Amino acid sequence: MIRRTVLSRILLVIPVLFLVSLGTFFLVSLIPGSPEAEVLGPNASAQDYARVREELGFNEPVLQRYFHWLGNTLHGDLGNNLVPPIQRVSTMLLRALPINLELAILALLMAFLIAIPAAMWSAYRPGGRFDRLVSASTFGVISVPSFLAGLLLILLFAVTWPIFPLGQWARPTEEGWITNLHHAFLPALTLALAEAAVFTRLLRSDMMSTLQEDYILAARAKGMPTRHILFREALRPSSFSLITLAGISVGRLIGGTIIVEQVFTLPGLGSVVVTAAQKHDYRVVQGAVLLIALIYVLVNLFVDVGYAYLDPRIRRGRV
């Protein structure tokens, strides 16, 4: 059953990526402006513009250009960017992507560390003081935009109390993991706060339902410790919705760190895409969107496979 699930999801990946690449290519082609203007500047002659358009292949029909780009992409070649300095698109994306991956993973881990204990204890004592505090806090955090949360964290922990650096990034291969995590903490926390609030509310609701199940009541009647009941008996069956949301969140975090990157001036994928869009460097935008879509569908594939391991009913082929 697990193998069938994996194969069916893999077959769905192909049309999804095709539609994403097709839609992105045509939408990007509608953006006003042209890369030849960025290459030559505004004072070039019409003959120079025509020559550069021919060199870049922009004199061909859009559909023909798309299938030419798609054929090269299927062979692992995203081409060169259009606007100098010229370099491989894959090199640009793979240099920026680790920043987004690290921030997304750190944000997800922070969100779990905040949400799981808060939701478990809140569900175990519903209506109590801690539960009311958690509910109010999650509402407040969700209502704050990520850019404003980032600015507040910068004001508190980089300006008022200069604990963390501002406007810098340290790659672990160059300056070590400790320095890298020191620089990544505030941006990751900015992303984690909203995710933690949503995770807390979702897990609390699911755990409150699970804690009313007969086997939980039987475990309490047997005198099992609260920690055992919460972590061993109630957490796993309550985590299915959380895992689904976490899988969706990874793709969203990787693709949605653009605002946080701008706030913290990080050289991540978002900054690369924004700069490329401003310069009408279509190939970089197309490659970045396709890469994010690929990561998104792969993460959700792993989530679907994880369901089969967590829920025995899926392994037996029934719900």
Beta strands, then each sheet from edge to edge (+ up, - down):
end
